[in-house]
Amino acid sequence: MLAPWQQASEWPDRIVVTFEGDPATSLSVNWRTAASVTATRAEIAPALPDARFDQQAVSAAAQSEQVSLATLELAGIQIPIEQNAGLSPAGFHSVRFDGLEPDTLYAYRVQGAEGKWSEWFHTRTAPLSGPIRFIYLGDAQNGIDSHFPRVVRAAFQKAPDARFILHAGDLVNRASRDLEWAQWFRASGFIHGMVPAIPVTGNHEYDRHGLTEEDRQRALSILWRPQFRLPVDETLSAELHETVYDVRYSQDLHVFVLNTNSPDMAEQARWLDAKLAASDATWRVITGHHPVFSSGRDRDNPRVRDVILPVLLKHRVDLVLQGHDHTYARGTVGEDPQTPARRAATGADGVTTMFVNSVSGAKQYNFSENGWDEYAPTGVELNRQAENTQFYQIISLDAGALHYTAYTADGQLYDEFRLTKDQDGSKTIAPETPGLPETRSFTNTLPYSGVQN
């Protein structure tokens, strides 16, 4: 039986803002309807205090496509998606509003069938420079309709002024299962209509059932591109389009998104190397699903680390945000890989890069028995860890300072650090915050059992 909020109708739903162009002067919006809606539009206006602000609205025609949810096409072969049995095709629509003013609050709405409009949403364009905050979430994946909603909503409560939400992969568990995407959008409600998303492809955004390992690497969810309007970099292979991209959010922040599902990361390493060399942003943040340094027991990603880590250290990337391991881990590579990174936490030495793995959903793994000891030759040291805990992270940037905070689902501060950067690019980290909770593990928390959607 279908959930009453799953089937598409003539009314718009699953509304989400993303970045395709310059975030200071453009906004992209996606939404869904029944497949019978083949042409529609959206409207946008400055968000004024006047009751009839909408009289200044301008209209933009949507790009529309109809998607059959019953099959996945791979190499010309139609593969049935059994989990979507009984679902009608859906229409997916998007607009890109251009010519907007930086750091300005706008109101927009989207239409389904003629006359069937959404409510007006507020969202803000990026500033050219200045303080910003954003939210970072690890895997939702399991318990999307039951356990994940409290985390994303708590994050929004903690940072209602967040400029975007970065989702570090595995947004769902089964890539093309429409019910899970329905749950993911329902979990956030109006939030994604107001706070833009920067989504990352995880391994669970690729279909697996009945496919060979090689085919799984190519079987991106049939819903990914229709429901997220993302940048296309023509210098990359077509299969990486809208899964590998960068967002220059402001003069101060540049975000680079990797697709770590690729069996060969060399092309992305070359792309990232060139992009970082050309970037003059104060802070540069990398995100990808599979961690450079794994924290889950019996999990490791040398194909990512061997190729991507040298690029990160070469360009002194500030922060790397990841998922996949269903644990919490945060650690530092010091300025000199031969110098113990622990000294960096005291401010005695500089910092090259900070690495974080996190999880926002209910599925939890055991932490690696030896922590990050096996990675010690790289110069990394584990600073904080946790098991059996859902997290959200809020990251604030203000000129030469980056303030990172990790919270448990009930709003308790669990981890924190502050990076400061000098004009020459050298970074130092403030001493560890006193009074943080004890390390959370399976031994000192409630009994755990697996969670299914």
C-alpha positions in Angstrom: 0.0 0.0 0.0 1.3 3.4 -1.0 1.7 6.1 1.7 -0.9 8.8 1.0 1.8 11.4 0.6 3.9 9.4 -1.8 2.0 9.4 -5.1 2.5 12.5 -7.3 -0.5 14.7 -8.0 -1.2 17.9 -9.9 0.0 19.8 -6.9 3.7 20.5 -6.5 5.7 18.7 -3.8 9.3 17.7 -3.0 10.5 21.3 -3.4 14.2 21.8 -3.0 16.6 24.7 -3.6 20.0 24.0 -5.0 23.0 25.8 -6.5 23.6 25.6 -10.3 25.0 29.1 -11.0 26.5 31.8 -8.9 24.8 31.5 -5.4 25.0 35.3 -5.0 22.9 36.1 -8.1 21.0 32.9 -8.9 18.8 30.2 -7.3 17.7 26.9 -8.7 14.5 25.1 -7.6 13.2 21.6 -8.3 9.8 20.1 -7.6 7.6 17.1 -8.6 4.1 16.6 -9.9 2.1 14.0 -11.7 3.4 13.2 -15.2 0.3 14.8 -16.7 1.8 18.2 -15.9 4.1 18.7 -18.9 4.6 22.4 -18.7 4.6 24.8 -15.7 6.4 27.7 -14.1 7.6 29.4 -11.0 7.5 33.0 -9.7 9.9 35.0 -7.6 9.9 38.4 -5.9 11.9 40.4 -3.3 10.6 39.4 0.1 9.2 42.7 1.3 7.2 43.4 4.5 4.2 44.5 2.3 1.3 42.1 2.3 1.1 42.1 -1.5 4.8 41.7 -2.2 3.7 39.2 -4.8 2.6 42.0 -7.1 6.3 42.5 -8.0 6.7 38.8 -8.8 8.3 37.7 -12.2 7.5 34.4 -13.8 10.0 31.8 -15.2 9.1 28.8 -17.3 10.2 25.5 -15.9 12.2 22.8 -17.6 10.1 19.6 -17.3 10.7 15.9 -17.8 8.6 12.8 -17.2 10.2 9.9 -15.4 9.0 6.3 -15.4 9.6 4.9 -11.9 9.1 1.3 -13.0 12.5 0.7 -14.8 16.1 1.7 -14.8 17.8 1.9 -18.2 21.4 0.7 -18.3 23.3 0.2 -21.5 20.0 0.2 -23.4 18.5 -2.5 -21.2 15.4 -1.9 -19.1 15.8 -3.2 -15.6 12.6 -3.5 -13.5 12.5 -1.6 -10.2 10.4 -3.9 -8.1 10.2 -1.5 -5.2 8.3 1.0 -7.3 5.6 -1.4 -8.4 2.3 0.3 -8.8 3.7 3.8 -9.0 2.7 6.0 -11.9 5.3 8.1 -13.8 6.1 11.5 -12.3 6.9 14.9 -13.7 10.0 16.7 -12.5 10.4 20.4 -13.0 13.1 23.0 -12.4 13.8 26.7 -12.8 16.9 28.8 -12.4 16.3 32.3 -11.3 19.1 34.6 -12.5 19.9 38.3 -12.2 19.2 38.4 -8.4 20.9 40.6 -5.9 23.5 39.3 -3.4 22.6 38.6 0.2 18.9 39.4 -0.5 15.8 37.6 0.8 13.5 36.4 -1.9 10.1 34.8 -1.9 9.3 32.2 -4.6 6.5 29.7 -5.4 6.2 26.9 -7.9 3.2 25.7 -9.8 1.9 22.2 -10.7 -1.1 22.1 -13.0 -2.5 25.5 -14.0 -3.6 27.4 -10.9 -2.2 24.8 -8.4 0.5 26.7 -6.6 2.7 25.9 -3.6 3.0 28.4 -0.7 5.5 31.2 -0.9 9.0 30.2 0.4 11.7 32.5 1.6 15.3 31.9 0.7 18.4 34.1 0.6 21.1 34.6 -2.0 24.7 34.3 -0.9 26.7 37.3 0.3 29.8 38.4 -1.6 31.7 38.1 1.7 31.1 38.1 5.4 30.0 35.7 8.2 28.0 32.6 7.2 26.8 29.3 8.8 26.0 26.0 7.2 24.8 22.6 8.3 26.6 19.3 7.6 24.9 15.9 7.8 26.3 12.5 7.4 24.3 9.5 6.2 20.5 9.6 6.8 20.0 6.2 4.9 18.0 4.2 7.5 15.1 5.3 9.6 14.5 8.1 7.2 10.9 8.5 8.1 11.3 7.7 11.8 14.8 8.6 13.2 16.3 11.0 10.7 13.6 13.8 10.9 14.5 14.7 14.5 18.1 15.4 13.5 17.6 17.6 10.4 14.9 19.5 12.3 17.1 20.0 15.4 19.8 21.2 13.1 17.5 23.8 11.6 16.3 24.9 15.1 19.9 25.3 16.1 20.9 27.2 13.0 17.8 28.8 11.4 20.1 31.2 9.6 22.1 28.4 7.9 22.9 29.3 4.3 22.8 25.7 3.1 22.8 22.0 4.2 25.5 19.7 3.0 24.4 16.1 2.8 27.5 13.8 2.6 25.9 10.9 0.8 23.6 8.0 1.4 20.6 10.2 1.7 18.5 7.0 1.1 19.2 3.3 1.4 17.9 2.0 -2.0 18.8 4.4 -4.8 15.7 4.4 -7.0 13.1 3.4 -4.4 10.6 6.3 -4.6 9.2 5.7 -1.1 12.6 6.5 0.5 13.0 9.7 -1.4 9.4 10.6 -0.4 10.5 10.0 3.2 13.6 12.0 2.8 11.7 15.1 1.5 9.0 14.6 4.1 11.6 14.5 6.9 12.8 18.0 6.1 9.3 19.4 5.2 9.6 23.1 4.3 13.3 23.3 5.2 14.7 22.3 1.8 12.4 24.9 0.2 14.1 27.6 2.3 17.7 26.3 2.9 19.5 25.2 -0.2 20.9 21.6 -0.4 24.4 20.6 -1.5 23.9 16.8 -2.0 26.7 14.2 -2.4 26.3 10.8 -4.0 26.9 7.9 -1.7 27.1 4.2 -2.6 23.4 3.9 -1.8 22.6 6.5 -4.4 23.6 3.7 -6.9 21.3 0.8 -7.6 22.6 -2.6 -6.6 19.8 -5.2 -6.9 20.6 -7.8 -9.6 23.5 -5.8 -11.0 27.2 -6.7 -11.5 29.7 -4.6 -9.5 30.7 -2.8 -12.7 27.1 -2.0 -13.5 26.5 -0.7 -10.0 29.1 2.0 -10.6 27.0 3.3 -13.5 23.5 2.9 -12.2 22.9 6.3 -10.6 19.5 6.6 -9.0 16.9 7.4 -11.7 15.7 10.2 -9.4 19.1 12.0 -8.7 19.3 14.2 -11.8 15.6 14.9 -12.2 15.2 16.1 -8.6 18.5 18.0 -8.0 19.5 20.7 -10.4 23.3 20.9 -10.0 26.3 22.3 -11.8 27.6 20.5 -14.9 31.3 20.7 -15.5 31.9 20.0 -19.2 35.6 19.1 -18.5 34.4 16.0 -16.7 33.2 12.7 -18.1 29.4 12.7 -18.7 28.8 10.1 -16.0 30.3 12.5 -13.4 28.0 15.4 -14.3 25.9 16.6 -11.4 27.8 14.3 -9.0 31.2 16.1 -9.1 30.9 19.9 -8.9 32.0 23.0 -7.0 30.1 25.8 -5.4 31.9 29.1 -4.9 29.5 30.3 -2.3 31.3 33.6 -1.5 34.7 35.2 -1.6 35.3 33.4 1.7 34.1 29.9 1.0 34.6 27.4 -1.9 33.0 23.9 -1.6 34.1 21.0 -3.8 31.9 17.9 -4.2 33.5 14.5 -5.1 31.8 11.3 -6.3 33.8 8.7 -4.3 31.8 5.8 -5.9 34.1 5.9 -8.9 36.4 2.9 -9.1 39.1 5.2 -10.6 39.5 8.5 -8.8 42.3 9.8 -11.1 40.0 12.0 -13.2 38.5 13.6 -10.1 41.9 14.1 -8.6 43.1 16.0 -11.7 39.9 18.1 -11.7 40.3 18.9 -8.0 43.9 19.8 -8.3 43.2 22.3 -11.1 40.2 23.7 -9.2 42.0 24.2 -6.0 45.0 25.8 -7.8 42.6 28.4 -9.3 40.7 29.1 -6.1 41.5 32.1 -4.0 38.7 31.5 -1.4 39.7 32.0 2.2 38.2 28.6 3.2 38.1 25.6 1.0 35.9 22.6 2.0 35.9 19.2 0.3 33.1 16.7 0.7 32.8 13.1 -0.5 31.0 10.1 0.8 33.8 7.5 1.4 36.2 8.7 4.1 39.9 9.3 3.4 40.5 7.8 6.9 37.9 5.2 7.8 36.5 5.0 11.2 34.1 2.0 10.8 35.5 -1.4 11.7 36.8 -3.4 8.8 36.3 -0.6 6.3 38.9 1.2 4.3 39.1 3.2 1.1 42.7 3.1 -0.2 41.5 3.9 -3.8 40.2 7.2 -2.5 43.0 8.0 0.0 45.9 7.1 -2.3 44.7 9.5 -5.0 42.9 12.2 -3.2 44.9 12.7 0.0 48.0 14.1 -1.9 45.9 16.7 -3.6 44.3 17.7 -0.3 47.6 18.2 1.5 49.3 19.8 -1.5 46.7 22.6 -1.5 46.3 22.7 2.3 42.6 22.1 2.1 41.0 23.3 5.4 38.2 20.8 6.0 37.0 17.5 4.6 33.4 16.4 5.4 32.4 12.7 4.9 30.0 10.0 5.7 29.7 6.2 5.0 31.2 4.7 8.2 28.2 5.3 10.5 30.4 6.5 13.3 31.7 9.9 14.4 35.4 10.7 13.9 37.4 13.9 13.7 41.1 14.2 13.3 43.9 16.5 12.2 46.9 16.4 9.9 49.5 18.8 11.3 51.5 21.3 9.3 54.5 18.9 9.1 53.5 15.2 8.5 56.5 14.2 10.6 55.3 16.2 13.6 52.7 14.4 15.8 49.3 16.0 15.1 48.5 16.1 18.8 50.8 19.1 19.1 48.5 20.9 16.6 45.6 20.6 19.0 47.6 22.6 21.5 48.4 25.4 19.1 52.1 24.5 19.2 52.1 23.6 15.5 50.0 24.6 12.5 47.2 22.6 10.9 47.1 21.4 7.3 43.7 19.7 7.1 40.9 18.6 9.4 38.9 15.5 8.6 35.4 14.6 9.8 33.2 11.5 9.4 29.7 11.7 10.7 26.2 10.0 10.6 22.8 11.5 11.0 20.6 8.4 10.6 19.9 5.5 13.0 22.2 2.9 11.4 25.3 2.6 13.5 28.6 0.7 13.2 31.4 -0.3 15.6 34.4 2.0 15.6 37.7 0.7 14.2 39.5 -1.2 16.9 42.7 0.7 16.5 41.2 4.1 15.7 43.2 5.8 13.1 46.5 4.3 14.2 47.1 2.5 10.9 47.0 5.9 9.2 49.7 7.4 11.5 52.4 7.5 8.7 50.3 10.2 6.9 50.6 12.4 10.0 46.9 12.2 10.9 45.8 11.8 14.5 42.3 11.1 15.8 41.0 13.8 18.1 37.4 12.8 18.9 35.2 9.8 18.2 31.8 8.3 19.0 29.6 5.2 18.4 25.8 4.6 18.6 25.0 8.4 18.2 23.2 10.5 15.7 24.8 13.9 14.9 24.4 17.1 13.1 27.2 19.7 12.6 27.1 23.5 12.3 30.0 25.3 10.8 30.5 29.0 11.0 32.9 31.2 9.0 33.9 34.7 9.8 36.9 36.2 8.0 39.9 34.4 9.3 38.1 32.0 11.7 36.2 28.7 11.1 34.2 27.5 14.0 33.0 23.9 13.9 30.5 22.3 16.3 29.0 18.8 16.4 25.8 18.2 18.3 23.9 15.1 19.3 20.3 14.8 18.3 19.1 16.3 21.6 21.2 19.4 21.1 24.2 18.6 23.3 27.5 19.9 22.2 29.8 16.9 21.6 32.7 18.3 19.7 34.1 21.7 18.8 37.2 23.4 17.4 38.1 26.8 16.1 40.6 27.2 13.2 42.2 30.6 12.6 44.0 31.5 9.5 46.7 34.1 9.0 47.1 36.1 5.8 49.9 33.8 4.7 47.5 30.9 4.9 48.9 29.3 8.0 46.3 27.8 10.3 46.2 27.1 14.1 43.6 25.2 16.1 42.3 26.4 19.5 42.8 24.0 22.4 40.1 21.4 22.9 36.9 22.7 24.6 36.8 21.8 28.3 33.8 20.0 29.7 32.8 18.0 26.6 30.8 14.8 27.3 32.7 11.5 27.7 33.3 9.5 24.6 30.1 7.8 23.5 30.4 4.1 22.7 28.2 1.0 22.5 29.3 0.1 26.0 28.0 3.2 27.7 24.8 3.9 25.7 21.5 2.2 25.2 21.4 -1.3 23.6 21.5 -1.1 19.8 19.7 -3.1 17.2 19.7 -2.5 13.5 17.2 -0.1 11.9 15.3 -0.8 8.7 13.2 1.6 6.6 
